[in-house]
Amino acid sequence: MAYEAIILLNPQLSDDEVGSFLDKTKKIIVKEGGEVLTEDRWGRRKLTYPIRQAREGSYAYIKFQGSPSVLNRLSYHFKVTDSILRTMVVKAREKKSAMGRKETAGAKK
């Protein structure tokens, strides 16, 4: 099953620290039997409202496939990491193609 994760990190992290966090997250996904489909760093953006006194945050997006064990492990990883301000993991929507086959939204042919 495909999932999408959006991660909001502390703005005080450098680009290298954000990269190492994402690498560790991707390793967890692969170690639990999942597969990383795409990764995108959205960069630092201003927040609508402060979260833990932070007015900015570094955003990252990861799309992956995996079983519920991957979600459990990622949930634990996100809880114990102090540099995370917020996370959201959702199931990726599937769409039907013209041929009647199911495709994951945003999948390339």
TORTOR-91461 format. One record per atom (N, C-alpha, C): x, y, z; residue in one letter; atom name. Coordinates in pm, whole numbers. Atoms other than C-alpha are relative to their C-alpha. Layout:
<pt x="X" y="Y" z="Z" type="a" atom="CA"/>
...
REM end
This chain:
<pt x="84" y="-117" z="0" type="m" atom="N"/>
<pt x="0" y="0" z="0" type="m" atom="CA"/>
<pt x="89" y="124" z="0" type="m" atom="C"/>
<pt x="-80" y="-122" z="11" type="a" atom="N"/>
<pt x="131" y="348" z="-87" type="a" atom="CA"/>
<pt x="-45" y="103" z="103" type="a" atom="C"/>
<pt x="25" y="-104" z="-100" type="y" atom="N"/>
<pt x="158" y="625" z="173" type="y" atom="CA"/>
<pt x="79" y="124" z="-36" type="y" atom="C"/>
<pt x="-69" y="-128" z="15" type="e" atom="N"/>
<pt x="258" y="990" z="173" type="e" atom="CA"/>
<pt x="24" y="57" z="139" type="e" atom="C"/>
<pt x="-34" y="-60" z="-129" type="a" atom="N"/>
<pt x="438" y="1153" z="465" type="a" atom="CA"/>
<pt x="50" y="141" z="-22" type="a" atom="C"/>
<pt x="-49" y="-137" z="0" type="i" atom="N"/>
<pt x="483" y="1524" z="520" type="i" atom="CA"/>
<pt x="57" y="25" z="139" type="i" atom="C"/>
<pt x="-72" y="-17" z="-127" type="i" atom="N"/>
<pt x="734" y="1613" z="788" type="i" atom="CA"/>
<pt x="42" y="146" z="13" type="i" atom="C"/>
<pt x="-38" y="-138" z="-31" type="l" atom="N"/>
<pt x="784" y="1956" z="944" type="l" atom="CA"/>
<pt x="109" y="-5" z="106" type="l" atom="C"/>
<pt x="-117" y="7" z="-88" type="l" atom="N"/>
<pt x="1128" y="1992" z="1099" type="l" atom="CA"/>
<pt x="34" y="137" z="57" type="l" atom="C"/>
<pt x="-46" y="-121" z="-65" type="n" atom="N"/>
<pt x="1280" y="2250" z="1332" type="n" atom="CA"/>
<pt x="82" y="84" z="-99" type="n" atom="C"/>
<pt x="-72" y="-83" z="96" type="p" atom="N"/>
<pt x="1409" y="2548" z="1129" type="p" atom="CA"/>
<pt x="147" y="21" z="35" type="p" atom="C"/>
<pt x="-139" y="-17" z="-40" type="q" atom="N"/>
<pt x="1735" y="2553" z="1325" type="q" atom="CA"/>
<pt x="91" y="-109" z="-57" type="q" atom="C"/>
<pt x="-81" y="106" z="61" type="l" atom="N"/>
<pt x="1850" y="2235" z="1147" type="l" atom="CA"/>
<pt x="63" y="50" z="-129" type="l" atom="C"/>
<pt x="-66" y="-34" z="126" type="s" atom="N"/>
<pt x="2103" y="2281" z="871" type="s" atom="CA"/>
<pt x="-48" y="-93" z="-110" type="s" atom="C"/>
<pt x="39" y="85" z="113" type="d" atom="N"/>
<pt x="2049" y="2135" z="524" type="d" atom="CA"/>
<pt x="60" y="-140" z="13" type="d" atom="C"/>
<pt x="-64" y="131" z="-20" type="d" atom="N"/>
<pt x="2295" y="1856" z="609" type="d" atom="CA"/>
<pt x="-74" y="-82" z="105" type="d" atom="C"/>
<pt x="73" y="70" z="-104" type="e" atom="N"/>
<pt x="2103" y="1768" z="926" type="e" atom="CA"/>
<pt x="-137" y="-48" z="-50" type="e" atom="C"/>
<pt x="128" y="41" z="59" type="v" atom="N"/>
<pt x="1773" y="1761" z="735" type="v" atom="CA"/>
<pt x="23" y="-119" z="-92" type="v" atom="C"/>
<pt x="-33" y="111" z="90" type="g" atom="N"/>
<pt x="1936" y="1537" z="474" type="g" atom="CA"/>
<pt x="30" y="-128" z="75" type="g" atom="C"/>
<pt x="-31" y="121" z="-76" type="s" atom="N"/>
<pt x="2071" y="1297" z="735" type="s" atom="CA"/>
<pt x="-126" y="-56" z="67" type="s" atom="C"/>
<pt x="125" y="47" z="-57" type="f" atom="N"/>
<pt x="1728" y="1280" z="903" type="f" atom="CA"/>
<pt x="-81" y="-74" z="-107" type="f" atom="C"/>
<pt x="75" y="65" z="108" type="l" atom="N"/>
<pt x="1563" y="1196" z="569" type="l" atom="CA"/>
<pt x="65" y="-132" z="-41" type="l" atom="C"/>
<pt x="-69" y="126" z="33" type="d" atom="N"/>
<pt x="1830" y="934" z="494" type="d" atom="CA"/>
<pt x="-32" y="-107" z="105" type="d" atom="C"/>
<pt x="31" y="95" z="-107" type="k" atom="N"/>
<pt x="1767" y="771" z="832" type="k" atom="CA"/>
<pt x="-145" y="-48" z="-13" type="k" atom="C"/>
<pt x="141" y="37" z="19" type="t" atom="N"/>
<pt x="1390" y="777" z="767" type="t" atom="CA"/>
<pt x="-15" y="-98" z="-115" type="t" atom="C"/>
<pt x="8" y="90" z="116" type="k" atom="N"/>
<pt x="1436" y="614" z="426" type="k" atom="CA"/>
<pt x="59" y="-137" z="32" type="k" atom="C"/>
<pt x="-59" y="127" z="-41" type="k" atom="N"/>
<pt x="1660" y="346" z="579" type="k" atom="CA"/>
<pt x="-97" y="-81" z="85" type="k" atom="C"/>
<pt x="100" y="69" z="-83" type="i" atom="N"/>
<pt x="1388" y="264" z="832" type="i" atom="CA"/>
<pt x="-107" y="-61" z="-88" type="i" atom="C"/>
<pt x="104" y="51" z="91" type="i" atom="N"/>
<pt x="1132" y="227" z="554" type="i" atom="CA"/>
<pt x="50" y="-125" z="-73" type="i" atom="C"/>
<pt x="-56" y="114" z="74" type="v" atom="N"/>
<pt x="1359" y="-7" z="355" type="v" atom="CA"/>
<pt x="27" y="-118" z="92" type="v" atom="C"/>
<pt x="-30" y="108" z="-95" type="k" atom="N"/>
<pt x="1466" y="-205" z="663" type="k" atom="CA"/>
<pt x="-126" y="-77" z="39" type="k" atom="C"/>
<pt x="126" y="64" z="-37" type="e" atom="N"/>
<pt x="1100" y="-278" z="746" type="e" atom="CA"/>
<pt x="-70" y="-65" z="-120" type="e" atom="C"/>
<pt x="57" y="66" z="117" type="g" atom="N"/>
<pt x="1039" y="-411" z="394" type="g" atom="CA"/>
<pt x="-77" y="91" z="-93" type="g" atom="C"/>
<pt x="69" y="-95" z="86" type="g" atom="N"/>
<pt x="902" y="-95" z="235" type="g" atom="CA"/>
<pt x="88" y="47" z="-114" type="g" atom="C"/>
<pt x="-72" y="-55" z="115" type="e" atom="N"/>
<pt x="1009" y="96" z="-73" type="e" atom="CA"/>
<pt x="-29" y="149" z="-9" type="e" atom="C"/>
<pt x="16" y="-143" z="15" type="v" atom="N"/>
<pt x="1069" y="470" z="-108" type="v" atom="CA"/>
<pt x="-24" y="30" z="-148" type="v" atom="C"/>
<pt x="34" y="-32" z="138" type="l" atom="N"/>
<pt x="898" y="596" z="-424" type="l" atom="CA"/>
<pt x="53" y="137" z="-42" type="l" atom="C"/>
<pt x="-52" y="-134" z="28" type="t" atom="N"/>
<pt x="976" y="968" z="-414" type="t" atom="CA"/>
<pt x="33" y="72" z="130" type="t" atom="C"/>
<pt x="-37" y="-85" z="-113" type="e" atom="N"/>
<pt x="1134" y="1222" z="-184" type="e" atom="CA"/>
<pt x="15" y="141" z="-54" type="e" atom="C"/>
<pt x="-12" y="-138" z="42" type="d" atom="N"/>
<pt x="1114" y="1598" z="-203" type="d" atom="CA"/>
<pt x="19" y="88" z="122" type="d" atom="C"/>
<pt x="-21" y="-98" z="-107" type="r" atom="N"/>
<pt x="1250" y="1873" z="19" type="r" atom="CA"/>
<pt x="-65" y="130" z="-45" type="r" atom="C"/>
<pt x="71" y="-123" z="36" type="w" atom="N"/>
<pt x="1017" y="2171" z="15" type="w" atom="CA"/>
<pt x="70" y="123" z="56" type="w" atom="C"/>
<pt x="-76" y="-111" z="-54" type="g" atom="N"/>
<pt x="1261" y="2387" z="208" type="g" atom="CA"/>
<pt x="-64" y="66" z="121" type="g" atom="C"/>
<pt x="45" y="-72" z="-119" type="r" atom="N"/>
<pt x="1209" y="2638" z="485" type="r" atom="CA"/>
<pt x="-112" y="97" z="-40" type="r" atom="C"/>
<pt x="115" y="-86" z="27" type="r" atom="N"/>
<pt x="874" y="2818" z="496" type="r" atom="CA"/>
<pt x="-53" y="58" z="130" type="r" atom="C"/>
<pt x="62" y="-65" z="-115" type="k" atom="N"/>
<pt x="693" y="3053" z="728" type="k" atom="CA"/>
<pt x="-126" y="-78" z="39" type="k" atom="C"/>
<pt x="117" y="72" z="-50" type="l" atom="N"/>
<pt x="431" y="2885" z="949" type="l" atom="CA"/>
<pt x="-117" y="96" z="19" type="l" atom="C"/>
<pt x="120" y="-81" z="-21" type="t" atom="N"/>
<pt x="73" y="3010" z="978" type="t" atom="CA"/>
<pt x="-10" y="42" z="146" type="t" atom="C"/>
<pt x="0" y="-31" z="-143" type="y" atom="N"/>
<pt x="101" y="2994" z="1356" type="y" atom="CA"/>
<pt x="122" y="-67" z="61" type="y" atom="C"/>
<pt x="-120" y="57" z="-62" type="p" atom="N"/>
<pt x="395" y="2925" z="1589" type="p" atom="CA"/>
<pt x="-25" y="-140" z="56" type="p" atom="C"/>
<pt x="2" y="133" z="-57" type="i" atom="N"/>
<pt x="466" y="2565" z="1686" type="i" atom="CA"/>
<pt x="127" y="-11" z="85" type="i" atom="C"/>
<pt x="-114" y="4" z="-94" type="r" atom="N"/>
<pt x="689" y="2532" z="1995" type="r" atom="CA"/>
<pt x="91" y="121" z="-18" type="r" atom="C"/>
<pt x="-69" y="-128" z="15" type="q" atom="N"/>
<pt x="793" y="2897" z="1956" type="q" atom="CA"/>
<pt x="72" y="15" z="-135" type="q" atom="C"/>
<pt x="-62" y="-10" z="132" type="a" atom="N"/>
<pt x="909" y="2831" z="1596" type="a" atom="CA"/>
<pt x="-98" y="69" z="-95" type="a" atom="C"/>
<pt x="84" y="-72" z="96" type="r" atom="N"/>
<pt x="776" y="3068" z="1329" type="r" atom="CA"/>
<pt x="27" y="-47" z="-143" type="r" atom="C"/>
<pt x="-33" y="59" z="130" type="e" atom="N"/>
<pt x="937" y="2879" z="1039" type="e" atom="CA"/>
<pt x="23" y="-148" z="20" type="e" atom="C"/>
<pt x="-28" y="142" z="-6" type="g" atom="N"/>
<pt x="987" y="2515" z="955" type="g" atom="CA"/>
<pt x="52" y="-51" z="-133" type="g" atom="C"/>
<pt x="-50" y="64" z="121" type="s" atom="N"/>
<pt x="1166" y="2293" z="705" type="s" atom="CA"/>
<pt x="-92" y="-116" z="-33" type="s" atom="C"/>
<pt x="95" y="102" z="43" type="y" atom="N"/>
<pt x="923" y="2077" z="509" type="y" atom="CA"/>
<pt x="68" y="-106" z="-86" type="y" atom="C"/>
<pt x="-48" y="111" z="83" type="a" atom="N"/>
<pt x="995" y="1735" z="357" type="a" atom="CA"/>
<pt x="-118" y="-90" z="-32" type="a" atom="C"/>
<pt x="107" y="88" z="48" type="y" atom="N"/>
<pt x="776" y="1495" z="159" type="y" atom="CA"/>
<pt x="62" y="-132" z="-43" type="y" atom="C"/>
<pt x="-47" y="133" z="39" type="i" atom="N"/>
<pt x="827" y="1119" z="123" type="i" atom="CA"/>
<pt x="-122" y="-83" z="-39" type="i" atom="C"/>
<pt x="104" y="92" z="42" type="k" atom="N"/>
<pt x="607" y="882" z="-75" type="k" atom="CA"/>
<pt x="63" y="-139" z="1" type="k" atom="C"/>
<pt x="-59" y="133" z="-15" type="f" atom="N"/>
<pt x="660" y="514" z="5" type="f" atom="CA"/>
<pt x="-108" y="-106" z="-1" type="f" atom="C"/>
<pt x="88" y="116" z="-10" type="q" atom="N"/>
<pt x="506" y="170" z="-8" type="q" atom="CA"/>
<pt x="47" y="-83" z="118" type="q" atom="C"/>
<pt x="-38" y="83" z="-112" type="g" atom="N"/>
<pt x="495" y="-58" z="290" type="g" atom="CA"/>
<pt x="-119" y="-60" z="71" type="g" atom="C"/>
<pt x="101" y="68" z="-80" type="s" atom="N"/>
<pt x="306" y="-267" z="538" type="s" atom="CA"/>
<pt x="-26" y="80" z="128" type="s" atom="C"/>
<pt x="26" y="-69" z="-127" type="p" atom="N"/>
<pt x="159" y="-160" z="873" type="p" atom="CA"/>
<pt x="122" y="3" z="94" type="p" atom="C"/>
<pt x="-120" y="-2" z="-85" type="s" atom="N"/>
<pt x="490" y="-252" z="1040" type="s" atom="CA"/>
<pt x="88" y="121" z="-32" type="s" atom="C"/>
<pt x="-76" y="-120" z="39" type="v" atom="N"/>
<pt x="655" y="30" z="843" type="v" atom="CA"/>
<pt x="-62" y="122" z="67" type="v" atom="C"/>
<pt x="68" y="-114" z="-63" type="l" atom="N"/>
<pt x="394" y="275" z="973" type="l" atom="CA"/>
<pt x="26" y="3" z="150" type="l" atom="C"/>
<pt x="-27" y="6" z="-143" type="n" atom="N"/>
<pt x="444" y="156" z="1331" type="n" atom="CA"/>
<pt x="141" y="46" z="31" type="n" atom="C"/>
<pt x="-140" y="-37" z="-23" type="r" atom="N"/>
<pt x="820" y="193" z="1308" type="r" atom="CA"/>
<pt x="23" y="149" z="-27" type="r" atom="C"/>
<pt x="-14" y="-142" z="29" type="l" atom="N"/>
<pt x="796" y="537" z="1145" type="l" atom="CA"/>
<pt x="-65" y="86" z="109" type="l" atom="C"/>
<pt x="68" y="-73" z="-107" type="s" atom="N"/>
<pt x="549" y="653" z="1409" type="s" atom="CA"/>
<pt x="90" y="11" z="122" type="s" atom="C"/>
<pt x="-92" y="-1" z="-114" type="y" atom="N"/>
<pt x="793" y="555" z="1682" type="y" atom="CA"/>
<pt x="119" y="92" z="-28" type="y" atom="C"/>
<pt x="-114" y="-84" z="40" type="h" atom="N"/>
<pt x="1083" y="721" z="1494" type="h" atom="CA"/>
<pt x="-36" y="148" z="9" type="h" atom="C"/>
<pt x="41" y="-139" z="-3" type="f" atom="N"/>
<pt x="886" y="1045" z="1460" type="f" atom="CA"/>
<pt x="-22" y="48" z="144" type="f" atom="C"/>
<pt x="26" y="-39" z="-138" type="k" atom="N"/>
<pt x="788" y="1045" z="1830" type="k" atom="CA"/>
<pt x="127" y="25" z="79" type="k" atom="C"/>
<pt x="-123" y="-12" z="-80" type="v" atom="N"/>
<pt x="1142" y="1006" z="1963" type="v" atom="CA"/>
<pt x="98" y="101" z="-57" type="v" atom="C"/>
<pt x="-88" y="-100" z="60" type="t" atom="N"/>
<pt x="1300" y="1264" z="1732" type="t" atom="CA"/>
<pt x="-44" y="139" z="43" type="t" atom="C"/>
<pt x="34" y="-130" z="-55" type="d" atom="N"/>
<pt x="1309" y="1603" z="1903" type="d" atom="CA"/>
<pt x="-9" y="110" z="-105" type="d" atom="C"/>
<pt x="-5" y="-107" z="101" type="s" atom="N"/>
<pt x="1372" y="1803" z="1585" type="s" atom="CA"/>
<pt x="-125" y="7" z="-87" type="s" atom="C"/>
<pt x="123" y="0" z="79" type="i" atom="N"/>
<pt x="1028" y="1719" z="1440" type="i" atom="CA"/>
<pt x="-105" y="87" z="70" type="i" atom="C"/>
<pt x="108" y="-82" z="-54" type="l" atom="N"/>
<pt x="757" y="1981" z="1488" type="l" atom="CA"/>
<pt x="-136" y="-66" z="-24" type="l" atom="C"/>
<pt x="126" y="68" z="33" type="r" atom="N"/>
<pt x="472" y="1795" z="1310" type="r" atom="CA"/>
<pt x="26" y="-102" z="-111" type="r" atom="C"/>
<pt x="-3" y="98" z="110" type="t" atom="N"/>
<pt x="416" y="1493" z="1086" type="t" atom="CA"/>
<pt x="-143" y="-35" z="-38" type="t" atom="C"/>
<pt x="129" y="50" z="46" type="m" atom="N"/>
<pt x="129" y="1364" z="880" type="m" atom="CA"/>
<pt x="28" y="-109" z="-103" type="m" atom="C"/>
<pt x="-14" y="112" z="93" type="v" atom="N"/>
<pt x="116" y="1024" z="710" type="v" atom="CA"/>
<pt x="-140" y="-41" z="-42" type="v" atom="C"/>
<pt x="132" y="37" z="53" type="v" atom="N"/>
<pt x="-179" y="944" z="484" type="v" atom="CA"/>
<pt x="17" y="-105" z="-109" type="v" atom="C"/>
<pt x="0" y="99" z="107" type="k" atom="N"/>
<pt x="-269" y="665" z="247" type="k" atom="CA"/>
<pt x="-13" y="75" z="-132" type="k" atom="C"/>
<pt x="5" y="-64" z="131" type="a" atom="N"/>
<pt x="-203" y="768" z="-113" type="a" atom="CA"/>
<pt x="-127" y="-41" z="-72" type="a" atom="C"/>
<pt x="123" y="28" z="74" type="r" atom="N"/>
<pt x="-517" y="794" z="-323" type="r" atom="CA"/>
<pt x="32" y="-76" z="-127" type="r" atom="C"/>
<pt x="-14" y="73" z="126" type="e" atom="N"/>
<pt x="-560" y="555" z="-611" type="e" atom="CA"/>
<pt x="-103" y="52" z="-97" type="e" atom="C"/>
<pt x="94" y="-43" z="102" type="k" atom="N"/>
<pt x="-718" y="654" z="-937" type="k" atom="CA"/>
<pt x="-8" y="-108" z="-106" type="k" atom="C"/>
<pt x="16" y="99" z="106" type="k" atom="N"/>
<pt x="-852" y="443" z="-1218" type="k" atom="CA"/>
<pt x="48" y="61" z="-131" type="k" atom="C"/>
<pt x="-46" y="-48" z="129" type="s" atom="N"/>
<pt x="-684" y="474" z="-1554" type="s" atom="CA"/>
<pt x="-110" y="-22" z="-104" type="s" atom="C"/>
<pt x="97" y="17" z="108" type="a" atom="N"/>
<pt x="-868" y="480" z="-1886" type="a" atom="CA"/>
<pt x="-21" y="-148" z="-33" type="a" atom="C"/>
<pt x="9" y="143" z="28" type="m" atom="N"/>
<pt x="-800" y="107" z="-1916" type="m" atom="CA"/>
<pt x="-69" y="-76" z="113" type="m" atom="C"/>
<pt x="69" y="65" z="-110" type="g" atom="N"/>
<pt x="-974" y="37" z="-1585" type="g" atom="CA"/>
<pt x="95" y="-55" z="107" type="g" atom="C"/>
<pt x="-96" y="47" z="-100" type="r" atom="N"/>
<pt x="-652" y="-45" z="-1395" type="r" atom="CA"/>
<pt x="14" y="106" z="108" type="r" atom="C"/>
<pt x="-23" y="-94" z="-109" type="k" atom="N"/>
<pt x="-584" y="110" z="-1058" type="k" atom="CA"/>
<pt x="142" y="51" z="-11" type="k" atom="C"/>
<pt x="-132" y="-61" z="-3" type="e" atom="N"/>
<pt x="-294" y="353" z="-1044" type="e" atom="CA"/>
<pt x="6" y="85" z="124" type="e" atom="C"/>
<pt x="-19" y="-90" z="-114" type="t" atom="N"/>
<pt x="-150" y="540" z="-751" type="t" atom="CA"/>
<pt x="5" y="141" z="-54" type="t" atom="C"/>
<pt x="2" y="-140" z="45" type="a" atom="N"/>
<pt x="-213" y="912" z="-781" type="a" atom="CA"/>
<pt x="141" y="53" z="-13" type="a" atom="C"/>
<pt x="-132" y="-56" z="24" type="g" atom="N"/>
<pt x="89" y="1083" z="-929" type="g" atom="CA"/>
<pt x="100" y="-99" z="-55" type="g" atom="C"/>
<pt x="-92" y="100" z="53" type="a" atom="N"/>
<pt x="243" y="760" z="-1059" type="a" atom="CA"/>
<pt x="27" y="28" z="-147" type="a" atom="C"/>
<pt x="-38" y="-22" z="140" type="k" atom="N"/>
<pt x="431" y="790" z="-1385" type="k" atom="CA"/>
<pt x="0" y="-131" z="-74" type="k" atom="C"/>
<pt x="5" y="121" z="83" type="k" atom="N"/>
<pt x="386" y="543" z="-1667" type="k" atom="CA"/>
<pt x="134" y="-25" z="-63" type="k" atom="C"/>
REM end
